[in-house]
């Protein structure tokens, strides 16, 4: 999948294989030629030889989302129920999170993460973002063997570029068709609205 509006990610698969690789480019402000990769291993397949990125075994069913935008994107494809951990639960207004507040862990904020709680949530994947550099969580997550993926939606220059990241998140949960379908309607509505505003 080559995004039409987003510049920060791409999704590649190979004919005859179920697995895919999500490549994220320059995932924080000031990043220059930095690429991170997540291999989603499906159907018993292994990462390519020499692959040095993160490896997720199968679709992520337990996700820790470090930003509320990650939750919104998962919610858009009906998968917010996979979120088991968040950062700053009191600032999240998502109805799925609110309804399951007692079973969702608040792992805290970067620089003050409750790693014991994070481990107890048994996540398949942590969705990270970097502000002016790599997340301070990277080293510890590598040490714990918990895969992560950067989501650089906020760095996109257009609203449609930001929204298209939902396709990357839908791939992580094995629902890319749904993600592409939901996203397909957004530029249509956005451009229609833009045109109506321009006319007035």
DRENKOL-911172 format. One record per atom (N, C-alpha, C): x, y, z. Coordinates in nm, 4 decimals. Atoms other than C-alpha are relative to their C-alpha. Example, Ala and Ser with C-alpha at 12.3 -4.5 7.8 and 13.67 -1.06 7.14 Angstrom:
DRENKOL-911172
REC; x; y; z
REC; 0.0890; -0.1190; 0.0000
REC; 1.2300; -0.4500; 0.7800
REC; 0.0900; 0.1200; 0.0000
REC; -0.0820; -0.1190; -0.0060
REC; 1.3670; -0.1060; 0.7140
REC; -0.0770; 0.1090; 0.0730
END
This chain:
DRENKOL-911172
REC; x; y; z
REC; 0.0853; -0.1194; 0.0000
REC; 0.0000; 0.0000; 0.0000
REC; 0.0884; 0.1238; 0.0000
REC; -0.0729; -0.1265; 0.0066
REC; 0.1465; 0.3304; -0.1102
REC; -0.0994; 0.1118; 0.0277
REC; 0.0966; -0.1048; -0.0355
REC; -0.0318; 0.6202; 0.0624
REC; -0.0096; 0.1086; -0.1068
REC; 0.0223; -0.1066; 0.0971
REC; -0.1824; 0.8895; -0.1545
REC; 0.0299; 0.1371; 0.0613
REC; -0.0139; -0.1307; -0.0656
REC; -0.1611; 1.1707; 0.1031
REC; 0.1090; 0.0017; 0.1064
REC; -0.0996; 0.0060; -0.1084
REC; 0.0667; 1.0543; 0.3864
REC; 0.1385; -0.0249; -0.0578
REC; -0.1375; 0.0207; 0.0479
REC; 0.4435; 1.0691; 0.3435
REC; 0.0818; -0.0836; 0.0979
REC; -0.0798; 0.0613; -0.1063
REC; 0.5471; 0.8939; 0.6648
REC; -0.0028; -0.1513; 0.0107
REC; 0.0018; 0.1463; -0.0106
REC; 0.4607; 0.5284; 0.6037
REC; -0.0281; -0.0643; -0.1348
REC; 0.0423; 0.0827; 0.1134
REC; 0.4260; 0.2534; 0.3464
REC; -0.0139; -0.1433; 0.0513
REC; 0.0229; 0.1393; -0.0395
REC; 0.3094; -0.1084; 0.3655
REC; 0.0356; -0.0883; -0.1192
REC; -0.0392; 0.0895; 0.1094
REC; 0.4687; -0.3847; 0.1623
REC; -0.0255; -0.1451; 0.0383
REC; 0.0132; 0.1445; -0.0157
REC; 0.3871; -0.7500; 0.1172
REC; 0.0635; -0.0627; -0.1221
REC; -0.0546; 0.0679; 0.1176
REC; 0.5119; -1.0140; -0.1245
REC; -0.1021; -0.1021; -0.0482
REC; 0.0947; 0.0957; 0.0573
REC; 0.3093; -1.2325; -0.3614
REC; 0.0182; -0.1373; 0.0640
REC; -0.0054; 0.1347; -0.0575
REC; 0.2205; -1.5624; -0.2004
REC; 0.0320; -0.0016; 0.1484
REC; -0.0302; -0.0077; -0.1433
REC; 0.3038; -1.4385; 0.1506
REC; -0.1102; 0.0761; 0.0730
REC; 0.1025; -0.0675; -0.0806
REC; 0.0672; -1.3349; 0.4299
REC; 0.0561; 0.1166; 0.0798
REC; -0.0634; -0.1009; -0.0854
REC; 0.3166; -1.1223; 0.6212
REC; 0.0136; 0.1332; -0.0725
REC; -0.0217; -0.1316; 0.0602
REC; 0.3788; -0.7526; 0.5670
REC; 0.1023; 0.0776; 0.0820
REC; -0.0946; -0.0890; -0.0686
REC; 0.6290; -0.4823; 0.6544
REC; -0.0542; 0.1422; -0.0091
REC; 0.0366; -0.1414; -0.0034
REC; 0.5254; -0.1356; 0.7648
REC; 0.1291; 0.0785; 0.0212
REC; -0.1191; -0.0850; -0.0103
REC; 0.8029; 0.1165; 0.7026
REC; -0.0445; 0.1400; 0.0377
REC; 0.0314; -0.1360; -0.0459
REC; 0.7853; 0.4456; 0.8927
REC; 0.1246; 0.0856; -0.0210
REC; -0.1124; -0.0879; 0.0349
REC; 1.0031; 0.7306; 0.7689
REC; -0.0044; 0.1290; 0.0807
REC; -0.0149; -0.1259; -0.0753
REC; 1.1289; 1.0235; 0.9790
REC; -0.1161; 0.0239; 0.0976
REC; 0.1185; -0.0040; -0.0863
REC; 0.8848; 0.9645; 1.2662
REC; -0.0004; 0.1068; 0.1096
REC; 0.0056; -0.1112; -0.0967
REC; 0.9738; 1.2726; 1.4722
REC; 0.0562; 0.1256; -0.0654
REC; -0.0455; -0.1284; 0.0545
REC; 1.0464; 1.6407; 1.4170
REC; 0.1516; 0.0036; -0.0094
REC; -0.1449; -0.0115; 0.0170
REC; 1.3919; 1.7028; 1.2778
REC; 0.0676; -0.1285; -0.0419
REC; -0.0597; 0.1270; 0.0425
REC; 1.4437; 1.3378; 1.1830
REC; 0.0434; 0.0132; -0.1459
REC; -0.0521; -0.0118; 0.1356
REC; 1.6565; 1.3105; 0.8720
REC; 0.0448; -0.1385; -0.0473
REC; -0.0325; 0.1327; 0.0564
REC; 1.6651; 0.9873; 0.6690
REC; -0.0026; -0.1104; 0.1055
REC; 0.0140; 0.1049; -0.1017
REC; 1.5527; 0.7795; 0.9685
REC; -0.1194; -0.0877; -0.0372
REC; 0.1043; 0.0948; 0.0378
REC; 1.3532; 0.4671; 0.8902
REC; -0.0130; -0.1065; 0.1075
REC; 0.0231; 0.1113; -0.0933
REC; 1.1940; 0.2200; 1.1300
REC; -0.0972; -0.0959; -0.0682
REC; 0.0847; 0.0991; 0.0657
REC; 1.0251; -0.1040; 1.0290
REC; -0.0627; -0.0965; 0.1001
REC; 0.0711; 0.1012; -0.0780
REC; 0.7702; -0.3442; 1.1733
REC; -0.0392; -0.1119; -0.0954
REC; 0.0373; 0.1183; 0.0789
REC; 0.7425; -0.6952; 1.0300
REC; -0.1148; -0.0696; 0.0724
REC; 0.1140; 0.0704; -0.0595
REC; 0.4012; -0.8500; 1.0927
REC; 0.0022; -0.1423; -0.0538
REC; -0.0187; 0.1400; 0.0397
REC; 0.4627; -1.2262; 1.0865
REC; -0.1329; -0.0738; 0.0048
REC; 0.1264; 0.0742; 0.0067
REC; 0.1593; -1.4218; 0.9683
REC; 0.0246; -0.1364; -0.0654
REC; -0.0055; 0.1316; 0.0655
REC; 0.1027; -1.7843; 0.8688
REC; 0.1299; -0.0739; 0.0226
REC; -0.1238; 0.0719; -0.0319
REC; 0.4196; -1.9077; 1.0399
REC; 0.1220; 0.0496; -0.0760
REC; -0.1123; -0.0535; 0.0780
REC; 0.6408; -1.6901; 0.8176
REC; 0.0994; 0.0746; 0.0897
REC; -0.1050; -0.0687; -0.0765
REC; 0.9707; -1.5434; 0.9401
REC; 0.0419; 0.1280; -0.0708
REC; -0.0507; -0.1257; 0.0565
REC; 1.1212; -1.2006; 0.8907
REC; 0.1112; -0.0313; -0.0999
REC; -0.1070; 0.0231; 0.0987
REC; 1.3558; -1.1709; 0.5900
REC; 0.1367; -0.0053; 0.0684
REC; -0.1351; 0.0121; -0.0554
REC; 1.7186; -1.2604; 0.6545
REC; 0.0639; 0.1380; 0.0099
REC; -0.0671; -0.1283; -0.0189
REC; 1.9098; -0.9674; 0.7978
REC; -0.0933; 0.1131; 0.0417
REC; 0.0958; -0.1040; -0.0411
REC; 1.5921; -0.7828; 0.9031
REC; 0.0321; 0.0456; 0.1417
REC; -0.0422; -0.0505; -0.1314
REC; 1.6766; -0.5551; 1.1969
REC; -0.1098; 0.0787; 0.0714
REC; 0.1081; -0.0769; -0.0620
REC; 1.3394; -0.3942; 1.2693
REC; -0.0748; -0.0775; 0.1069
REC; 0.0854; 0.0621; -0.0997
REC; 1.0620; -0.4857; 1.5091
REC; -0.0803; -0.1133; -0.0649
REC; 0.0786; 0.1125; 0.0521
REC; 0.8734; -0.8155; 1.4713
REC; -0.1233; -0.0201; 0.0873
REC; 0.1278; 0.0244; -0.0674
REC; 0.5061; -0.8555; 1.5617
REC; -0.0500; -0.1354; -0.0465
REC; 0.0481; 0.1338; 0.0351
REC; 0.3831; -1.2154; 1.5753
REC; -0.1508; 0.0040; -0.0183
REC; 0.1435; -0.0031; 0.0287
REC; 0.0442; -1.2098; 1.4038
REC; -0.0593; 0.1376; 0.0223
REC; 0.0665; -0.1287; -0.0192
REC; -0.2126; -0.9335; 1.4266
REC; 0.0003; 0.0373; 0.1476
REC; -0.0046; -0.0464; -0.1394
REC; -0.1946; -0.7210; 1.7415
REC; -0.1406; -0.0025; 0.0598
REC; 0.1313; 0.0012; -0.0657
REC; -0.4831; -0.8045; 1.9737
REC; 0.0036; 0.0776; 0.1318
REC; -0.0151; -0.0779; -0.1241
REC; -0.3423; -0.6220; 2.2801
REC; 0.0976; 0.1140; -0.0266
REC; -0.0794; -0.1171; 0.0398
REC; -0.2179; -0.2688; 2.2129
REC; 0.0074; 0.1023; 0.1130
REC; -0.0153; -0.1160; -0.0877
REC; -0.0754; 0.0037; 2.4342
REC; 0.0196; 0.1201; -0.0921
REC; -0.0033; -0.1179; 0.0866
REC; -0.1430; 0.3391; 2.2659
REC; 0.0458; 0.1204; 0.0810
REC; -0.0559; -0.1120; -0.0755
REC; 0.0714; 0.6306; 2.3825
REC; -0.0597; 0.1355; -0.0382
REC; 0.0660; -0.1246; 0.0390
REC; -0.1414; 0.8933; 2.2040
REC; -0.1479; -0.0277; -0.0247
REC; 0.1441; 0.0188; 0.0198
REC; -0.5181; 0.9448; 2.1926
REC; -0.0355; -0.0076; -0.1487
REC; 0.0309; 0.0098; 0.1437
REC; -0.4996; 0.9840; 1.8120
REC; 0.0088; -0.1448; -0.0472
REC; -0.0110; 0.1419; 0.0371
REC; -0.3911; 0.6185; 1.7896
REC; -0.1330; -0.0701; 0.0282
REC; 0.1271; 0.0624; -0.0405
REC; -0.7117; 0.5213; 1.9703
REC; -0.1098; 0.0381; -0.0993
REC; 0.1016; -0.0473; 0.0950
REC; -0.9254; 0.7347; 1.7375
REC; 0.0092; -0.0753; -0.1325
REC; -0.0173; 0.0707; 0.1275
REC; -0.7760; 0.5622; 1.4320
REC; -0.0456; -0.1448; 0.0097
REC; 0.0456; 0.1384; -0.0206
REC; -0.8368; 0.2148; 1.5739
REC; -0.1522; -0.0028; 0.0114
REC; 0.1451; -0.0098; -0.0176
REC; -1.1889; 0.3225; 1.6682
REC; -0.0694; 0.0158; -0.1353
REC; 0.0590; -0.0231; 0.1324
REC; -1.2532; 0.4330; 1.3080
REC; -0.0223; -0.1306; -0.0758
REC; 0.0189; 0.1312; 0.0644
REC; -1.2135; 0.0689; 1.2008
REC; -0.0618; -0.1009; 0.0974
REC; 0.0723; 0.0856; -0.0945
REC; -1.4069; -0.0644; 1.5007
REC; 0.0873; -0.0872; 0.0877
REC; -0.0936; 0.0857; -0.0736
REC; -1.0995; -0.1957; 1.6833
REC; 0.0575; 0.0653; 0.1260
REC; -0.0501; -0.0642; -0.1224
REC; -1.0604; 0.0337; 1.9869
REC; 0.0009; -0.0981; 0.1177
REC; 0.0043; 0.1023; -0.1056
REC; -1.1409; -0.2731; 2.1999
REC; 0.1311; -0.0740; 0.0183
REC; -0.1313; 0.0663; -0.0129
REC; -0.7870; -0.3982; 2.1362
REC; 0.0959; 0.0802; 0.0882
REC; -0.0879; -0.0847; -0.0822
REC; -0.6415; -0.1120; 2.3418
REC; -0.0096; -0.0438; 0.1458
REC; -0.0026; 0.0458; -0.1398
REC; -0.5348; -0.2468; 2.6830
REC; 0.0746; 0.0975; 0.0904
REC; -0.0757; -0.0966; -0.0788
REC; -0.3129; 0.0430; 2.7894
REC; 0.0076; 0.1331; -0.0720
REC; -0.0037; -0.1349; 0.0563
REC; -0.3011; 0.4184; 2.7399
REC; 0.0931; 0.0874; 0.0832
REC; -0.0772; -0.0993; -0.0739
REC; -0.1094; 0.7259; 2.8471
REC; -0.0946; 0.1152; 0.0316
REC; 0.0868; -0.1105; -0.0410
REC; -0.3212; 0.9716; 3.0479
REC; -0.1474; -0.0265; -0.0252
REC; 0.1397; 0.0425; 0.0240
REC; -0.6613; 0.8008; 3.0658
REC; -0.1016; 0.1111; 0.0283
REC; 0.0943; -0.1078; -0.0344
REC; -0.8250; 1.1101; 3.2211
REC; -0.0203; 0.0992; -0.1144
REC; 0.0095; -0.0940; 0.1123
REC; -0.7643; 1.3005; 2.8961
REC; -0.0520; -0.0669; -0.1270
REC; 0.0494; 0.0735; 0.1169
REC; -0.9160; 1.0373; 2.6665
REC; -0.1519; -0.0085; 0.0069
REC; 0.1469; -0.0063; -0.0028
REC; -1.2798; 1.0827; 2.5696
REC; -0.0659; -0.1118; -0.0808
REC; 0.0566; 0.1074; 0.0820
REC; -1.3230; 0.7692; 2.3580
REC; -0.0984; -0.0851; 0.0802
REC; 0.1014; 0.0756; -0.0750
REC; -1.6442; 0.5852; 2.4599
REC; 0.0403; -0.1436; 0.0336
REC; -0.0436; 0.1384; -0.0261
REC; -1.4847; 0.2384; 2.4305
REC; 0.0961; -0.0021; 0.1192
REC; -0.0967; -0.0090; -0.1106
REC; -1.2003; 0.3418; 2.6632
REC; -0.0747; 0.0332; 0.1294
REC; 0.0766; -0.0388; -0.1190
REC; -1.4436; 0.5098; 2.9058
REC; -0.0789; -0.1182; 0.0562
REC; 0.0829; 0.1133; -0.0434
REC; -1.6664; 0.2002; 2.9167
REC; 0.0837; -0.1116; 0.0627
REC; -0.0868; 0.1073; -0.0516
REC; -1.3682; -0.0258; 2.9919
REC; 0.1111; 0.0535; 0.0893
REC; -0.1014; -0.0705; -0.0790
REC; -1.1804; 0.2136; 3.2159
REC; 0.0666; -0.0873; 0.1071
REC; -0.0539; 0.0825; -0.1094
REC; -1.1397; -0.0417; 3.4961
REC; 0.0990; -0.1062; -0.0472
REC; -0.0892; 0.1067; 0.0480
REC; -0.9610; -0.2935; 3.2752
REC; 0.1127; 0.0525; -0.0893
REC; -0.1055; -0.0589; 0.0836
REC; -0.7376; -0.0497; 3.0832
REC; 0.1043; 0.0672; 0.0899
REC; -0.1069; -0.0547; -0.0840
REC; -0.4010; 0.0390; 3.2334
REC; 0.0478; 0.1350; -0.0491
REC; -0.0603; -0.1292; 0.0338
REC; -0.2706; 0.3948; 3.2429
REC; 0.1486; -0.0103; 0.0323
REC; -0.1426; 0.0261; -0.0222
REC; 0.1029; 0.3459; 3.1934
REC; 0.0800; 0.1262; 0.0311
REC; -0.0692; -0.1247; -0.0332
REC; 0.1851; 0.7113; 3.2571
REC; 0.0562; 0.0674; -0.1240
REC; -0.0540; -0.0814; 0.1092
REC; 0.3851; 0.9546; 3.0487
REC; 0.1468; -0.0305; -0.0208
REC; -0.1403; 0.0242; 0.0306
REC; 0.7195; 0.9291; 2.8769
REC; 0.0899; 0.0680; 0.1023
REC; -0.0880; -0.0525; -0.1031
REC; 0.9997; 0.9783; 3.1226
REC; -0.0437; -0.0464; 0.1378
REC; 0.0504; 0.0506; -0.1283
REC; 0.7789; 0.8359; 3.3989
REC; -0.0979; -0.1154; -0.0261
REC; 0.0852; 0.1122; 0.0385
REC; 0.6436; 0.5076; 3.2595
REC; 0.0000; -0.1065; 0.1084
REC; 0.0117; 0.1112; -0.0948
REC; 0.5145; 0.2374; 3.4921
REC; 0.0201; -0.1301; -0.0795
REC; -0.0313; 0.1182; 0.0815
REC; 0.6916; -0.0560; 3.3252
REC; -0.0563; -0.1284; 0.0590
REC; 0.0614; 0.1202; -0.0610
REC; 0.5602; -0.3104; 3.5772
REC; -0.1431; -0.0161; -0.0491
REC; 0.1374; 0.0027; 0.0496
REC; 0.2063; -0.2168; 3.4764
REC; -0.0007; -0.0353; -0.1488
REC; -0.0084; 0.0256; 0.1436
REC; 0.3045; -0.2164; 3.1092
REC; 0.0200; -0.1490; -0.0274
REC; -0.0270; 0.1435; 0.0174
REC; 0.4435; -0.5722; 3.1376
REC; -0.1243; -0.0819; 0.0355
REC; 0.1181; 0.0760; -0.0454
REC; 0.1338; -0.6903; 3.3265
REC; -0.1147; 0.0063; -0.1013
REC; 0.1051; -0.0124; 0.1026
REC; -0.0859; -0.5679; 3.0372
REC; 0.0249; -0.0960; -0.1168
REC; -0.0362; 0.0999; 0.1009
REC; 0.0955; -0.8225; 2.8164
REC; -0.0291; 0.0483; -0.1434
REC; 0.0330; -0.0522; 0.1333
REC; 0.0850; -0.6039; 2.5017
REC; 0.0730; -0.0739; -0.1123
REC; -0.0646; 0.0531; 0.1203
REC; 0.1553; -0.7415; 2.1550
REC; 0.0814; 0.1104; -0.0663
REC; -0.0614; -0.1130; 0.0694
REC; 0.2530; -0.3932; 2.0395
REC; -0.0230; 0.1290; 0.0781
REC; 0.0145; -0.1337; -0.0576
REC; 0.3180; -0.0444; 2.1763
REC; 0.0092; 0.1009; -0.1145
REC; -0.0003; -0.1057; 0.1017
REC; 0.2287; 0.2498; 1.9518
REC; 0.0648; 0.1238; 0.0609
REC; -0.0795; -0.1112; -0.0541
REC; 0.4840; 0.5264; 2.0079
REC; -0.0083; 0.1226; -0.0892
REC; -0.0256; -0.1166; 0.0841
REC; 0.5451; 0.8778; 1.8877
REC; 0.1256; 0.0665; 0.0543
REC; -0.1186; -0.0740; -0.0432
REC; 0.8610; 1.0853; 1.8984
REC; -0.0262; 0.1475; -0.0206
REC; 0.0219; -0.1437; 0.0163
REC; 0.8624; 1.4604; 1.9507
REC; 0.1226; 0.0614; -0.0681
REC; -0.1213; -0.0554; 0.0604
REC; 1.2144; 1.5912; 1.8971
REC; 0.1091; -0.1049; -0.0174
REC; -0.0968; 0.1082; 0.0129
REC; 1.3843; 1.2535; 1.8868
REC; -0.0691; -0.1311; 0.0289
REC; 0.0563; 0.1325; -0.0272
REC; 1.3387; 0.8847; 1.9496
REC; -0.0671; -0.0012; 0.1372
REC; 0.0684; 0.0133; -0.1281
REC; 1.1030; 0.7873; 2.2299
REC; 0.0961; -0.0568; 0.1042
REC; -0.0864; 0.0506; -0.1075
REC; 1.2767; 0.7321; 2.5636
REC; -0.0396; -0.1425; 0.0382
REC; 0.0457; 0.1354; -0.0324
REC; 1.0788; 0.4051; 2.5836
REC; 0.0687; -0.1075; -0.0840
REC; -0.0555; 0.0963; 0.0960
REC; 1.2641; 0.2430; 2.2927
REC; 0.0921; -0.1041; 0.0634
REC; -0.0994; 0.0903; -0.0589
REC; 1.5558; 0.0954; 2.4887
REC; -0.0627; -0.1029; 0.0906
REC; 0.0637; 0.0893; -0.0964
REC; 1.3396; -0.0525; 2.7626
REC; -0.0907; -0.1013; -0.0709
REC; 0.0882; 0.0916; 0.0741
REC; 1.0877; -0.2003; 2.5177
REC; 0.0827; -0.1071; -0.0710
REC; -0.0898; 0.0984; 0.0632
REC; 1.3736; -0.3655; 2.3258
REC; 0.0491; -0.1016; 0.1018
REC; -0.0495; 0.0851; -0.1086
REC; 1.5090; -0.5015; 2.6532
REC; -0.1081; -0.1005; 0.0441
REC; 0.1115; 0.0851; -0.0436
REC; 1.1644; -0.6397; 2.7460
REC; -0.0543; -0.0893; -0.1118
REC; 0.0474; 0.0794; 0.1129
REC; 1.1101; -0.7846; 2.3989
REC; -0.1428; 0.0332; -0.0409
REC; 0.1348; -0.0428; 0.0392
REC; 0.7910; -0.5842; 2.3426
REC; 0.0121; 0.0827; -0.1285
REC; -0.0121; -0.0756; 0.1252
REC; 0.7558; -0.4742; 1.9785
REC; -0.0724; 0.1344; 0.0045
REC; 0.0624; -0.1328; 0.0040
REC; 0.6716; -0.1129; 1.9007
REC; -0.0005; 0.0509; -0.1431
REC; 0.0037; -0.0669; 0.1288
REC; 0.5803; 0.1029; 1.6044
REC; -0.0213; 0.1487; 0.0237
REC; 0.0210; -0.1445; -0.0069
REC; 0.6140; 0.4779; 1.5637
REC; -0.1185; 0.0382; -0.0888
REC; 0.1099; -0.0549; 0.0793
REC; 0.3042; 0.6634; 1.4460
REC; 0.0283; 0.1500; -0.0148
REC; -0.0399; -0.1393; 0.0228
REC; 0.4006; 0.9938; 1.2847
REC; -0.1099; 0.0830; -0.0636
REC; 0.1139; -0.0691; 0.0628
REC; 0.0530; 1.1163; 1.1944
REC; 0.0083; 0.1517; 0.0156
REC; 0.0033; -0.1439; -0.0283
REC; 0.1039; 1.4574; 1.3555
REC; 0.1016; 0.0786; -0.0828
REC; -0.1006; -0.0681; 0.0819
REC; 0.3988; 1.5337; 1.1250
REC; -0.0477; 0.0240; -0.1428
REC; 0.0513; -0.0176; 0.1365
REC; 0.1902; 1.5119; 0.8086
REC; -0.0476; 0.1440; -0.0192
REC; 0.0341; -0.1400; 0.0255
REC; 0.1278; 1.8473; 0.6444
REC; -0.1477; 0.0213; -0.0319
REC; 0.1418; -0.0166; 0.0345
REC; -0.2287; 1.7803; 0.5303
REC; -0.0882; -0.0817; 0.0947
REC; 0.0933; 0.0774; -0.0826
REC; -0.5337; 1.6665; 0.7300
REC; -0.0238; -0.1399; -0.0570
REC; 0.0220; 0.1308; 0.0619
REC; -0.5795; 1.3840; 0.4777
REC; 0.1204; -0.0915; 0.0224
REC; -0.1207; 0.0771; -0.0306
REC; -0.2194; 1.2747; 0.5318
REC; -0.0040; -0.0550; 0.1420
REC; 0.0135; 0.0440; -0.1401
REC; -0.2835; 1.2580; 0.9075
REC; -0.1002; -0.1152; 0.0083
REC; 0.1070; 0.0999; -0.0072
REC; -0.6054; 1.0609; 0.8555
REC; 0.0405; -0.1327; -0.0636
REC; -0.0356; 0.1227; 0.0734
REC; -0.4444; 0.8115; 0.6160
REC; 0.0796; -0.0985; 0.0860
REC; -0.0715; 0.0902; -0.0915
REC; -0.2353; 0.6716; 0.9029
REC; -0.0929; -0.1084; 0.0557
REC; 0.0911; 0.1044; -0.0481
REC; -0.5508; 0.4798; 1.0008
REC; 0.0189; -0.1297; -0.0795
REC; -0.0239; 0.1195; 0.0811
REC; -0.4590; 0.2428; 0.7156
REC; 0.1162; -0.0801; 0.0601
REC; -0.1139; 0.0678; -0.0636
REC; -0.1247; 0.1647; 0.8840
REC; -0.0453; -0.0716; 0.1272
REC; 0.0468; 0.0622; -0.1247
REC; -0.3008; 0.0979; 1.2149
REC; -0.0976; -0.1149; -0.0267
REC; 0.0907; 0.1102; 0.0336
REC; -0.5654; -0.1161; 1.0460
REC; 0.0799; -0.1229; -0.0471
REC; -0.0874; 0.1115; 0.0404
REC; -0.2815; -0.3282; 0.8968
REC; 0.0526; -0.0743; 0.1230
REC; -0.0539; 0.0581; -0.1236
REC; -0.1421; -0.3862; 1.2465
REC; -0.1000; -0.0968; 0.0649
REC; 0.1021; 0.0864; -0.0614
REC; -0.4744; -0.5384; 1.3575
REC; -0.0628; -0.0955; -0.1023
REC; 0.0485; 0.0940; 0.1011
REC; -0.5249; -0.7360; 1.0344
REC; -0.1297; 0.0402; -0.0658
REC; 0.1264; -0.0481; 0.0578
REC; -0.8089; -0.5176; 0.9070
REC; 0.0256; 0.1070; -0.1076
REC; -0.0374; -0.1053; 0.0936
REC; -0.6450; -0.3303; 0.6227
REC; -0.1104; 0.0324; -0.1000
REC; 0.1094; -0.0285; 0.0938
REC; -0.9388; -0.3700; 0.3848
REC; -0.0990; 0.0975; 0.0611
REC; 0.0931; -0.0895; -0.0709
REC; -1.1645; -0.2070; 0.6437
REC; 0.0605; 0.1395; 0.0103
REC; -0.0680; -0.1285; -0.0122
REC; -0.9072; 0.0688; 0.6980
REC; -0.0018; 0.0780; -0.1303
REC; -0.0004; -0.0665; 0.1309
REC; -0.8814; 0.1416; 0.3269
REC; -0.1401; 0.0481; -0.0371
REC; 0.1387; -0.0380; 0.0314
REC; -1.2608; 0.1463; 0.2905
REC; -0.0434; 0.1231; 0.0793
REC; 0.0380; -0.1145; -0.0846
REC; -1.3121; 0.3833; 0.5844
REC; 0.0721; 0.1253; -0.0493
REC; -0.0767; -0.1173; 0.0434
REC; -1.0338; 0.6105; 0.4623
REC; -0.0492; 0.0530; -0.1351
REC; 0.0426; -0.0413; 0.1353
REC; -1.1656; 0.6152; 0.1013
REC; -0.1100; 0.1052; 0.0028
REC; 0.1093; -0.0969; -0.0089
REC; -1.4712; 0.8116; 0.2133
REC; 0.0435; 0.1363; 0.0527
REC; -0.0415; -0.1250; -0.0660
REC; -1.2720; 1.0776; 0.3985
REC; 0.0402; 0.1098; -0.0996
REC; -0.0352; -0.1061; 0.0954
REC; -1.1094; 1.2650; 0.1040
REC; -0.1225; 0.0532; -0.0754
REC; 0.1222; -0.0412; 0.0708
REC; -1.4498; 1.2701; -0.0724
REC; -0.0749; 0.1042; 0.0831
REC; 0.0723; -0.0929; -0.0885
REC; -1.6203; 1.4342; 0.2274
REC; 0.0814; 0.1269; 0.0243
REC; -0.0884; -0.1129; -0.0276
REC; -1.3209; 1.6574; 0.2996
REC; 0.0016; 0.0984; -0.1172
REC; -0.0078; -0.0870; 0.1179
REC; -1.2942; 1.7884; -0.0578
REC; -0.1334; 0.0661; -0.0307
REC; 0.1334; -0.0562; 0.0187
REC; -1.6703; 1.8390; -0.0778
REC; -0.0205; 0.1195; 0.0940
REC; 0.0120; -0.1055; -0.1015
REC; -1.6628; 2.0428; 0.2426
REC; 0.0878; 0.1200; -0.0367
REC; -0.0960; -0.1040; 0.0377
REC; -1.3579; 2.2353; 0.1221
REC; -0.0566; 0.0856; -0.1145
REC; 0.0581; -0.0682; 0.1158
REC; -1.5362; 2.3202; -0.2031
REC; -0.1164; 0.0907; 0.0436
REC; 0.1157; -0.0793; -0.0463
REC; -1.8519; 2.4356; -0.0242
REC; 0.0455; 0.1255; 0.0757
REC; -0.0546; -0.1145; -0.0750
REC; -1.6465; 2.6603; 0.2058
REC; 0.0585; 0.1022; -0.0966
REC; -0.0619; -0.0891; 0.0998
REC; -1.4580; 2.8009; -0.0936
REC; -0.1071; 0.0804; -0.0750
REC; 0.1088; -0.0670; 0.0721
REC; -1.7867; 2.8830; -0.2667
REC; -0.0610; 0.1140; 0.0808
REC; 0.0597; -0.1062; -0.0830
REC; -1.9056; 3.0906; 0.0291
REC; 0.1014; 0.1094; 0.0268
END
